[in-house]
Amino acid sequence: MLNFDTIIIGGGASGCMCGLSCSASNIAIIDNNNKIAKKLLITGNGRCNLTNLKMKSKFFNQDNSLYLDRYNVSSTLDFFASLGLMTFSDEENRVYPISNSAKSVVNVIENAINKSNINVFLEHCVEKIEKEGDNFIITTNKESFTCNNLVLATGKSELLDCLKIEYKNFMPSLCALKTNSTRGLSNIRLRDVKVEACVNGKSISDIGEVLFKDSGLSGIAIFNISSLFAREGKFDGKVTIDMLPKEDTESLIKMLQKRKTLNCLVRQFFDGMFVKEVAYEIFNRCKIDENKPSIRITDQEIENFAHTIKSLDFTVKGYYPNNQVFSGGIKLSDLDENLQHKQIKNLYFCGEICDIDGQCGGYNLQWAWTSGHIVGNALNSNIGGKK
Ligand SMILES: Cc1cc2nc3c(=O)[nH]c(=O)nc-3n(C[C@H](O)[C@H](O)[C@H](O)COP(=O)(O)OP(=O)(O)OC[C@H]3O[C@@H](n4cnc5c(N)ncnc54)[C@H](O)[C@@H]3O)c2cc1C
């Protein structure tokens, strides 16, 4: 049995930040991967969008400003700069490594961990956690460990059940949605559209890109609104797409009335405005004869067009398992200001295992850095460290 003052289970974003923020000499990270911070390699499409300059708690499922204020974006940027990582931000305030490669982020974290006195146990899958007196006993597929302070930085995990801790069910979030058939629109991409979802009388909206699948919707705007389904615990409801959000219905109707004088057939009516697939979706929904002359389109039909363009609706029937985060986890109300469990002393949580989930755009990784730092720093005072 190996003994440490502090053990961090999970060597991902938050676990590594926690370890690097803690100056304890007798500390270990246990991770089931073969490489530290491995998941970061797939973040941001391989570019790792590590934070966002526009960081506000309104971009998360609940108010986490108490924590964000203590370790904010500039602290994160200073931290990474101190590790030698150069970054830039794009027009949407998303921060990436200047190399545009997530490998750079993983490399600097790995270098820092190697230089620190953190003991790293890779390819160790934690199977059981028990509490014996003041100590935690951790059993992996290879070894047993004990410690006084335990940090859970695993993301979604069944390990919480070992400790009989209450938590909100984990649900996939930031994912593509399964819907009724969208086959006619398959592979079509709409940019700068407004999407809105309604579940249990609650609604959420976002403006951005939508990508149609065979029977579903993907794209960043869809990922962002999928969080409402996750937080409400059910993937059924409605999604509506406003394909021309800058146009109000009245001006759109006037514009469509004018197009009647294009003197074409109905099937050519949207040429120059929408791709054919979108135009046919509108014709199908409006049940209009595509072969009649545009001049014979009635006022009612123009209104139907406008309504369809402003609210192309789909029924949500589930999600695709490509989620970027899980919503749910340990409730913040069960944790103190240092993310220590209020009932189980010396048990800390950081990252996605906490009931905090944010939008796409660097928010989730900022939560990982913030929460990891807060726990690491709290451990310093707990064990008399000094960082
Ligand atoms: C495809 C994809 C793209 C993403 N892109 C972005 C992005 O660009 N920007 C952004 O902000 N967020 C992004 N995210 C979300 C972000 O990666 C997570 O929010 C963040 O990694 C959470 O950090 P964490 O430390 O809580 O968990 P993780 O980074 O998931 O780390 C948890 C670690 O614990 C280990 N572990 C779990 N269970 C055990 C066990 N039983 N025993 C031992 N080890 C265990 C895992 O192997 C893992 O290494 C993306 C996610 C995905 C999936």
PDBQT file of the ligand as one rigid body, heavy atoms in Angstrom, charges set to zero:
ROOT
HETATM    1  C1  LIG A 401     -14.185  16.503 -28.161  1.00  0.00    +0.000 C 
HETATM    2  C2  LIG A 401     -14.119  17.515 -27.044  1.00  0.00    +0.000 A 
HETATM    3  C3  LIG A 401     -13.718  18.806 -27.331  1.00  0.00    +0.000 A 
HETATM    4  C4  LIG A 401     -13.693  19.754 -26.298  1.00  0.00    +0.000 A 
HETATM    5  N1  LIG A 401     -13.238  21.003 -26.601  1.00  0.00    +0.000 NA
HETATM    6  C5  LIG A 401     -13.197  21.950 -25.625  1.00  0.00    +0.000 A 
HETATM    7  C6  LIG A 401     -12.660  23.234 -25.875  1.00  0.00    +0.000 A 
HETATM    8  O1  LIG A 401     -12.119  23.506 -26.946  1.00  0.00    +0.000 OA
HETATM    9  N2  LIG A 401     -12.723  24.154 -24.872  1.00  0.00    +0.000 N 
HETATM   10  C7  LIG A 401     -13.255  23.874 -23.649  1.00  0.00    +0.000 A 
HETATM   11  O2  LIG A 401     -13.309  24.753 -22.791  1.00  0.00    +0.000 OA
HETATM   12  N3  LIG A 401     -13.702  22.641 -23.367  1.00  0.00    +0.000 NA
HETATM   13  C8  LIG A 401     -13.666  21.672 -24.303  1.00  0.00    +0.000 A 
HETATM   14  N4  LIG A 401     -14.100  20.408 -23.997  1.00  0.00    +0.000 N 
HETATM   15  C9  LIG A 401     -14.494  20.114 -22.611  1.00  0.00    +0.000 C 
HETATM   16  C10 LIG A 401     -13.257  19.935 -21.726  1.00  0.00    +0.000 C 
HETATM   17  O3  LIG A 401     -12.368  19.023 -22.348  1.00  0.00    +0.000 OA
HETATM   18  C11 LIG A 401     -13.648  19.430 -20.340  1.00  0.00    +0.000 C 
HETATM   19  O4  LIG A 401     -14.576  20.323 -19.785  1.00  0.00    +0.000 OA
HETATM   20  C12 LIG A 401     -12.438  19.332 -19.418  1.00  0.00    +0.000 C 
HETATM   21  O5  LIG A 401     -11.463  18.466 -19.973  1.00  0.00    +0.000 OA
HETATM   22  C13 LIG A 401     -12.847  18.806 -18.037  1.00  0.00    +0.000 C 
HETATM   23  O6  LIG A 401     -11.706  18.688 -17.247  1.00  0.00    +0.000 OA
HETATM   24  P1  LIG A 401     -11.653  17.617 -16.062  1.00  0.00    +0.000 P 
HETATM   25  O7  LIG A 401     -10.308  17.739 -15.475  1.00  0.00    +0.000 OA
HETATM   26  O8  LIG A 401     -12.829  17.767 -15.203  1.00  0.00    +0.000 OA
HETATM   27  O9  LIG A 401     -11.838  16.217 -16.774  1.00  0.00    +0.000 OA
HETATM   28  P2  LIG A 401     -10.946  15.490 -17.861  1.00  0.00    +0.000 P 
HETATM   29  O10 LIG A 401     -10.125  16.474 -18.613  1.00  0.00    +0.000 OA
HETATM   30  O11 LIG A 401     -11.894  14.631 -18.596  1.00  0.00    +0.000 OA
HETATM   31  O12 LIG A 401      -9.949  14.592 -17.003  1.00  0.00    +0.000 OA
HETATM   32  C14 LIG A 401     -10.402  13.535 -16.203  1.00  0.00    +0.000 C 
HETATM   33  C15 LIG A 401      -9.300  12.522 -16.123  1.00  0.00    +0.000 C 
HETATM   34  O13 LIG A 401      -9.665  11.539 -15.148  1.00  0.00    +0.000 OA
HETATM   35  C16 LIG A 401      -9.325  10.266 -15.647  1.00  0.00    +0.000 C 
HETATM   36  N5  LIG A 401     -10.192   9.281 -14.985  1.00  0.00    +0.000 N 
HETATM   37  C17 LIG A 401     -11.534   9.202 -15.011  1.00  0.00    +0.000 A 
HETATM   38  N6  LIG A 401     -11.979   8.161 -14.266  1.00  0.00    +0.000 NA
HETATM   39  C18 LIG A 401     -10.860   7.568 -13.754  1.00  0.00    +0.000 A 
HETATM   40  C19 LIG A 401     -10.646   6.437 -12.924  1.00  0.00    +0.000 A 
HETATM   41  N7  LIG A 401     -11.653   5.690 -12.457  1.00  0.00    +0.000 N 
HETATM   42  N8  LIG A 401      -9.366   6.090 -12.605  1.00  0.00    +0.000 NA
HETATM   43  C20 LIG A 401      -8.307   6.846 -13.060  1.00  0.00    +0.000 A 
HETATM   44  N9  LIG A 401      -8.467   7.916 -13.841  1.00  0.00    +0.000 NA
HETATM   45  C21 LIG A 401      -9.728   8.281 -14.194  1.00  0.00    +0.000 A 
HETATM   46  C22 LIG A 401      -9.572  10.379 -17.150  1.00  0.00    +0.000 C 
HETATM   47  O14 LIG A 401      -8.843   9.425 -17.881  1.00  0.00    +0.000 OA
HETATM   48  C23 LIG A 401      -9.081  11.791 -17.426  1.00  0.00    +0.000 C 
HETATM   49  O15 LIG A 401      -7.701  11.829 -17.761  1.00  0.00    +0.000 OA
HETATM   50  C24 LIG A 401     -14.094  19.420 -24.983  1.00  0.00    +0.000 A 
HETATM   51  C25 LIG A 401     -14.470  18.093 -24.714  1.00  0.00    +0.000 A 
HETATM   52  C26 LIG A 401     -14.478  17.151 -25.726  1.00  0.00    +0.000 A 
HETATM   53  C27 LIG A 401     -14.868  15.720 -25.401  1.00  0.00    +0.000 C 
ENDROOT
TORSDOF 0
